[in-house]
Amino acid sequence: MVSTNSLDSIYFIKLPEGSVLSPKAMKINPEIPLPVQKKNPEDPVEQDAAKLSEEQILSGILTVLAYDKKNENSEYYRKLITDVRPGIKKELAEAAILKARNEDWDLAEEIWLAVNGIDPQDKAIILNMAIFFDQKADSYRRNSLNEDADAYDEAALDYYKQAMDSDKEIPDAYFNAGFFYLKKRDYGEAKGCFESYLGLVADEKDEELGENGIYKKERAQEIINKISNRNLENDRFRDAYKLISEGQEEKGLEEIRKFIRDNPVVWNAWFLLGWGLRRLGRFEDAKQAFLKARECEGGDENADTLNELAICQMETGELKEAKETLVDALSMDSENTKIISNLGCLCLKMNQNEEARKYFEVVLEIDPDDKIATAQIAKLDAEI
């Protein structure tokens, strides 16, 4: 998470009575100190108000609102900054979305925290923050930064819960939270979210929902049906995933095998079995589980299944088969950096260094911060 050390970059001053930040803005209360953002961290504290810019004070206010949630003067700062810049909340939200789209995660986080500080009660902003932390977690997990990813997932869950806990319920909060729970393999919670979403939009006509709304209704119902038909709400499935993800693979495998005995054609279960076995280094057994997942309905349509299968095939020496599997996976998810990176690693195993470099370069085009691709290219450069 972005550090609260950002508060070290500000200091406080009191402006003289009658001061204003702009001609049409409210007068400054001379008894309340205003935060000032240093232009550079090493700059000395400037007490001469005439030498300070409006931007330094507004930036200081945003920093306080973002990182000092319990500041006793927060309400005054909120009123002041929205008085000086009436459209600042919308302006910053748009900037945060753009930064996140470009995967400038830390700056986007700082901006979202500031937006939330300006209006902590705005549930739409809270939902946007949930989606942001959800996306940031996925990016970090792709780069194998799993502890950071877990922390961002926790933040996302907290904001999703806040967004769903609204006097005026927000259907999209439930829809997006449903996908978050799907990612965590918590199918019971996911189903509940999608059912809530459908309940909230049930009285809306198709023309009111629009094409996107109709798609969401159909998608939500489709997921509910799959969860029910595959018995994925079962506690045993949830517990198995939790145990494996927490490093208790043997216990998790025991639970998922019990689930499979009662639900032998659920691809998700075979995938989970394979995932646990792969984490234990039992690649041949894991490979057979992933092949079984592909035989079940829906299992051959999932890029993650193919990617996991290919990892096992690489480890069991079936390099040609692994490449075919990864190419199939890439056809399903063309910008999945895990798959592209694995193709690069496979090429290295096959002594196809230049082809491997191309795959790693593609990974960096999609995600410039990918640590695996960066390290592999550096290693290839050192061998020249």
C-alpha positions as CSV (number, residue, x, y, z in Angstrom):
1,M,0.0,0.0,0.0
2,V,1.1,3.6,-0.6
3,S,2.9,4.8,2.5
4,T,1.4,7.4,4.8
5,N,4.9,9.0,4.9
6,S,3.4,11.3,2.3
7,L,2.4,13.4,5.3
8,D,6.1,14.1,5.9
9,S,6.1,16.3,2.7
10,I,3.7,18.9,4.2
11,Y,3.8,21.5,7.0
12,F,1.2,23.9,8.4
13,I,0.9,27.6,8.5
14,K,-1.7,30.2,9.5
15,L,-2.7,32.8,6.9
16,P,-3.5,36.4,7.9
17,E,-7.1,37.4,8.5
18,G,-9.0,38.3,5.4
19,S,-6.9,36.0,3.2
20,V,-8.5,34.1,0.3
21,L,-7.2,31.5,-2.1
22,S,-9.2,32.9,-5.1
23,P,-11.4,35.9,-5.7
24,K,-14.7,34.0,-5.5
25,A,-13.7,31.6,-2.7
26,M,-14.6,31.8,1.0
27,K,-12.4,33.7,3.4
28,I,-9.7,31.8,5.2
29,N,-10.2,31.2,8.9
30,P,-6.9,32.6,10.4
31,E,-7.2,30.3,13.4
32,I,-7.0,27.1,11.4
33,P,-3.6,26.1,10.1
34,L,-3.4,25.2,6.4
35,P,-1.3,22.3,5.1
36,V,1.4,23.3,2.6
37,Q,2.9,20.8,0.2
38,K,6.7,21.3,-0.3
39,K,7.8,21.5,-3.9
40,N,10.8,19.3,-2.9
41,P,11.2,17.2,0.2
42,E,14.4,19.0,1.2
43,D,12.8,22.4,0.9
44,P,12.8,24.5,4.2
45,V,9.5,25.5,5.8
46,E,8.3,28.8,4.2
47,Q,6.4,31.0,6.7
48,D,5.9,34.0,4.3
49,A,2.4,33.4,2.9
50,A,3.2,35.7,0.0
51,K,5.8,33.2,-1.3
52,L,3.4,30.3,-1.3
53,S,1.3,29.3,-4.3
54,E,-2.3,28.3,-4.2
55,E,-1.4,24.9,-5.7
56,Q,0.9,24.2,-2.7
57,I,-1.9,24.7,-0.3
58,L,-4.5,22.8,-2.3
59,S,-2.0,19.9,-2.7
60,G,-1.3,20.0,1.0
61,I,-5.1,19.8,1.7
62,L,-5.4,16.8,-0.6
63,T,-2.5,15.1,1.1
64,V,-4.2,15.6,4.5
65,L,-7.6,14.4,3.2
66,A,-5.9,11.3,1.7
67,Y,-3.7,10.2,4.6
68,D,-4.9,11.9,7.8
69,K,-8.5,10.7,7.9
70,K,-9.0,11.7,11.6
71,N,-7.7,15.3,11.2
72,E,-9.9,17.6,13.3
73,N,-10.0,20.2,10.5
74,S,-11.0,17.8,7.7
75,E,-14.5,19.2,7.2
76,Y,-13.1,22.8,6.9
77,Y,-10.5,21.6,4.4
78,R,-13.1,19.8,2.3
79,K,-15.3,22.9,2.2
80,L,-12.3,25.1,1.3
81,I,-11.0,23.0,-1.5
82,T,-14.4,22.4,-3.2
83,D,-15.1,26.1,-2.8
84,V,-11.9,27.0,-4.6
85,R,-12.2,24.1,-7.2
86,P,-15.9,23.1,-7.5
87,G,-15.2,20.3,-10.1
88,I,-12.1,18.9,-8.4
89,K,-13.7,15.6,-7.3
90,K,-14.7,14.7,-10.9
91,E,-11.4,16.0,-12.3
92,L,-9.4,13.8,-9.9
93,A,-11.6,10.7,-10.4
94,E,-11.0,10.9,-14.1
95,A,-7.3,11.3,-13.6
96,A,-7.2,8.3,-11.3
97,I,-9.1,6.1,-13.8
98,L,-6.6,7.1,-16.5
99,K,-3.6,6.4,-14.3
100,A,-5.0,3.0,-13.4
101,R,-5.6,2.2,-17.0
102,N,-1.9,2.9,-17.7
103,E,-1.0,0.8,-14.7
104,D,0.5,3.7,-12.8
105,W,-0.8,2.1,-9.7
106,D,0.8,4.1,-6.9
107,L,-0.1,7.5,-8.3
108,A,-3.6,6.3,-9.1
109,E,-3.9,5.1,-5.5
110,E,-2.8,8.5,-4.1
111,I,-5.4,10.2,-6.3
112,W,-8.2,7.8,-5.3
113,L,-7.4,8.3,-1.6
114,A,-7.6,12.1,-2.1
115,V,-10.9,11.8,-3.9
116,N,-12.3,9.7,-1.1
117,G,-11.0,12.2,1.4
118,I,-12.9,15.0,-0.4
119,D,-16.2,13.1,-0.1
120,P,-16.0,10.0,2.1
121,Q,-19.8,9.4,1.8
122,D,-19.8,9.1,-2.0
123,K,-20.6,5.4,-2.5
124,A,-19.8,5.6,-6.3
125,I,-16.3,6.7,-5.4
126,I,-16.0,3.9,-2.9
127,L,-17.0,1.4,-5.5
128,N,-14.5,2.8,-7.9
129,M,-11.8,2.3,-5.2
130,A,-12.9,-1.3,-4.7
131,I,-12.5,-2.0,-8.4
132,F,-9.2,-0.2,-8.5
133,F,-7.7,-2.2,-5.6
134,D,-9.1,-5.4,-7.2
135,Q,-7.3,-4.6,-10.4
136,K,-4.1,-3.6,-8.6
137,A,-4.1,-6.9,-6.7
138,D,-4.4,-8.8,-10.0
139,S,-1.5,-6.9,-11.5
140,Y,0.7,-7.6,-8.4
141,R,-0.2,-11.3,-8.4
142,R,0.7,-11.6,-12.1
143,N,4.2,-10.3,-11.0
144,S,4.3,-12.9,-8.2
145,L,4.1,-10.2,-5.6
146,N,1.6,-12.3,-3.7
147,E,1.8,-10.7,-0.2
148,D,1.2,-7.3,-1.7
149,A,-1.6,-8.7,-3.9
150,D,-3.3,-10.2,-0.8
151,A,-3.1,-6.8,0.9
152,Y,-4.7,-5.1,-2.0
153,D,-7.4,-7.8,-2.2
154,E,-8.2,-7.1,1.5
155,A,-8.5,-3.4,0.7
156,A,-10.7,-4.2,-2.3
157,L,-13.0,-6.4,-0.2
158,D,-13.3,-3.7,2.5
159,Y,-14.4,-1.1,-0.1
160,Y,-16.8,-3.5,-1.8
161,K,-18.5,-4.1,1.5
162,Q,-18.7,-0.4,2.1
163,A,-20.2,0.1,-1.4
164,M,-22.8,-2.6,-0.8
165,D,-23.7,-1.2,2.6
166,S,-25.5,1.8,1.2
167,D,-28.9,3.3,2.1
168,K,-29.5,3.6,-1.6
169,E,-28.3,0.3,-2.9
170,I,-25.9,0.3,-5.9
171,P,-26.5,-2.7,-8.2
172,D,-23.1,-2.5,-9.8
173,A,-21.5,-2.8,-6.3
174,Y,-23.0,-6.3,-6.1
175,F,-22.2,-7.2,-9.7
176,N,-18.5,-6.3,-9.3
177,A,-18.2,-7.8,-5.9
178,G,-19.6,-11.0,-7.4
179,F,-16.6,-11.2,-9.7
180,F,-14.3,-10.5,-6.8
181,Y,-15.6,-13.4,-4.9
182,L,-15.4,-15.6,-8.0
183,K,-11.7,-14.7,-8.2
184,K,-11.3,-15.8,-4.6
185,R,-13.2,-19.1,-5.3
186,D,-15.8,-18.1,-2.7
187,Y,-18.7,-19.2,-4.8
188,G,-21.4,-18.9,-2.1
189,E,-20.7,-15.2,-1.6
190,A,-20.4,-14.7,-5.4
191,K,-23.8,-16.3,-5.9
192,G,-25.3,-14.1,-3.2
193,C,-23.9,-11.0,-4.8
194,F,-25.2,-11.9,-8.3
195,E,-28.6,-12.8,-6.8
196,S,-28.7,-9.4,-5.1
197,Y,-27.8,-7.7,-8.3
198,L,-30.6,-9.4,-10.2
199,G,-33.1,-8.5,-7.4
200,L,-32.1,-4.8,-7.6
201,V,-32.6,-4.6,-11.4
202,A,-35.6,-6.9,-11.6
203,D,-38.1,-4.1,-12.1
204,E,-36.1,-2.3,-14.7
205,K,-37.2,-2.7,-18.3
206,D,-34.8,-3.6,-21.0
207,E,-34.9,-0.2,-22.6
208,E,-34.0,1.3,-19.2
209,L,-31.1,-1.1,-18.7
210,G,-29.6,-0.7,-22.1
211,E,-27.5,-3.2,-23.9
212,N,-24.8,-3.3,-21.2
213,G,-27.4,-3.7,-18.5
214,I,-29.1,-6.6,-20.4
215,Y,-25.7,-8.3,-20.7
216,K,-25.0,-8.0,-17.0
217,K,-28.4,-9.5,-16.2
218,E,-27.8,-12.5,-18.5
219,R,-24.2,-12.9,-17.2
220,A,-25.3,-12.8,-13.6
221,Q,-27.9,-15.4,-14.2
222,E,-25.5,-17.6,-16.1
223,I,-23.0,-17.6,-13.3
224,I,-25.7,-18.3,-10.7
225,N,-26.8,-21.3,-12.8
226,K,-23.2,-22.6,-13.1
227,I,-22.5,-22.3,-9.4
228,S,-25.8,-24.1,-8.5
229,N,-25.4,-26.8,-11.2
230,R,-21.8,-27.6,-10.1
231,N,-22.6,-27.4,-6.4
232,L,-19.8,-24.9,-6.0
233,E,-21.4,-23.4,-2.9
234,N,-20.4,-26.5,-1.1
235,D,-18.3,-25.7,2.1
236,R,-15.9,-28.5,1.2
237,F,-14.9,-26.7,-2.1
238,R,-14.5,-23.4,-0.4
239,D,-12.4,-24.9,2.4
240,A,-10.2,-26.8,0.0
241,Y,-9.4,-23.6,-1.9
242,K,-8.7,-21.7,1.3
243,L,-6.4,-24.5,2.6
244,I,-4.4,-24.8,-0.6
245,S,-4.0,-21.0,-1.0
246,E,-2.7,-20.8,2.6
247,G,-0.1,-23.4,2.0
248,Q,-1.9,-26.3,3.6
249,E,-1.9,-28.3,0.4
250,E,-2.3,-31.8,1.8
251,K,-5.3,-30.8,3.9
252,G,-6.8,-29.0,0.9
253,L,-6.3,-31.9,-1.4
254,E,-8.1,-34.2,1.1
255,E,-11.1,-31.9,1.0
256,I,-11.2,-31.5,-2.8
257,R,-11.0,-35.2,-3.3
258,K,-14.0,-35.7,-1.1
259,F,-15.8,-33.0,-3.1
260,I,-14.9,-34.8,-6.4
261,R,-16.3,-38.1,-5.1
262,D,-19.7,-36.5,-4.9
263,N,-19.2,-34.1,-7.9
264,P,-17.0,-36.0,-10.4
265,V,-17.7,-33.9,-13.5
266,V,-17.0,-30.4,-12.1
267,W,-14.0,-29.0,-13.9
268,N,-13.4,-26.4,-11.2
269,A,-12.8,-29.2,-8.7
270,W,-10.3,-31.0,-11.0
271,F,-8.6,-27.7,-11.6
272,L,-8.3,-27.2,-7.8
273,L,-6.9,-30.7,-7.4
274,G,-4.3,-30.1,-10.1
275,W,-3.4,-26.7,-8.6
276,G,-2.7,-28.2,-5.2
277,L,-0.7,-31.1,-6.7
278,R,1.3,-28.7,-8.9
279,R,2.2,-26.6,-5.8
280,L,3.6,-29.7,-4.2
281,G,5.7,-30.5,-7.2
282,R,3.7,-33.5,-8.2
283,F,3.7,-32.6,-11.8
284,E,2.6,-35.9,-13.4
285,D,-0.4,-36.2,-11.0
286,A,-1.2,-32.5,-11.5
287,K,-1.1,-32.9,-15.3
288,Q,-3.6,-35.8,-15.1
289,A,-6.0,-33.6,-13.0
290,F,-5.8,-30.7,-15.5
291,L,-6.4,-33.1,-18.4
292,K,-9.5,-34.4,-16.5
293,A,-10.6,-30.8,-16.0
294,R,-10.5,-30.3,-19.7
295,E,-12.8,-33.3,-20.3
296,C,-15.5,-31.7,-18.1
297,E,-18.0,-29.2,-19.4
298,G,-16.5,-25.7,-19.4
299,G,-13.0,-26.9,-18.5
300,D,-11.6,-26.6,-22.0
301,E,-12.7,-23.0,-22.3
302,N,-10.5,-21.7,-19.5
303,A,-7.1,-20.2,-20.2
304,D,-5.9,-20.8,-16.6
305,T,-6.5,-24.5,-17.0
306,L,-4.4,-24.7,-20.1
307,N,-1.7,-22.5,-18.6
308,E,-1.4,-24.8,-15.5
309,L,-1.4,-27.9,-17.7
310,A,1.4,-26.4,-19.8
311,I,3.5,-25.8,-16.7
312,C,3.1,-29.4,-15.8
313,Q,4.0,-30.6,-19.3
314,M,7.1,-28.5,-19.2
315,E,8.2,-30.1,-15.9
316,T,7.5,-33.6,-17.2
317,G,9.6,-32.9,-20.4
318,E,6.7,-32.7,-22.8
319,L,7.9,-29.5,-24.4
320,K,6.2,-29.8,-27.7
321,E,2.8,-30.5,-26.1
322,A,3.4,-27.6,-23.6
323,K,3.9,-25.2,-26.5
324,E,0.7,-26.4,-28.2
325,T,-1.2,-26.0,-24.9
326,L,0.1,-22.5,-24.3
327,V,-0.7,-21.4,-27.8
328,D,-4.3,-22.6,-27.3
329,A,-4.4,-20.7,-24.0
330,L,-3.1,-17.5,-25.6
331,S,-5.8,-17.8,-28.3
332,M,-8.4,-17.5,-25.4
333,D,-6.6,-14.7,-23.6
334,S,-4.2,-12.8,-25.9
335,E,-2.9,-10.3,-23.3
336,N,-2.4,-12.7,-20.4
337,T,1.2,-12.0,-19.3
338,K,1.5,-15.3,-17.4
339,I,0.8,-17.3,-20.5
340,I,3.2,-15.1,-22.7
341,S,5.9,-15.3,-20.0
342,N,5.5,-19.1,-19.8
343,L,6.0,-19.3,-23.6
344,G,9.2,-17.3,-23.1
345,C,10.4,-19.7,-20.4
346,L,9.5,-22.7,-22.6
347,C,11.5,-21.3,-25.5
348,L,14.5,-21.0,-23.1
349,K,14.1,-24.7,-22.2
350,M,14.2,-25.4,-25.9
351,N,17.3,-23.2,-26.4
352,Q,15.3,-20.8,-28.6
353,N,16.7,-17.7,-26.9
354,E,15.7,-15.1,-29.5
355,E,12.1,-16.3,-29.7
356,A,12.1,-16.3,-25.9
357,R,13.3,-12.7,-25.9
358,K,10.4,-11.7,-28.2
359,Y,7.9,-13.2,-25.8
360,F,9.4,-11.4,-22.8
361,E,9.4,-8.1,-24.7
362,V,5.7,-8.5,-25.4
363,V,5.1,-9.0,-21.7
364,L,6.9,-5.8,-21.0
365,E,4.9,-4.0,-23.6
366,I,1.7,-5.0,-21.8
367,D,3.2,-4.6,-18.3
368,P,6.5,-2.6,-18.1
369,D,6.9,-3.5,-14.4
370,D,6.8,-7.3,-14.9
371,K,9.7,-8.6,-12.8
372,I,10.1,-12.0,-14.4
373,A,10.3,-10.7,-18.0
374,T,12.7,-7.9,-16.9
375,A,15.0,-10.5,-15.2
376,Q,14.9,-12.9,-18.1
377,I,15.8,-10.2,-20.6
378,A,18.7,-9.0,-18.4
379,K,19.9,-12.6,-18.2
380,L,19.8,-13.0,-21.9
381,D,21.6,-9.7,-22.4
382,A,24.4,-10.8,-20.0
383,E,24.9,-14.0,-22.1
384,I,25.6,-12.1,-25.3
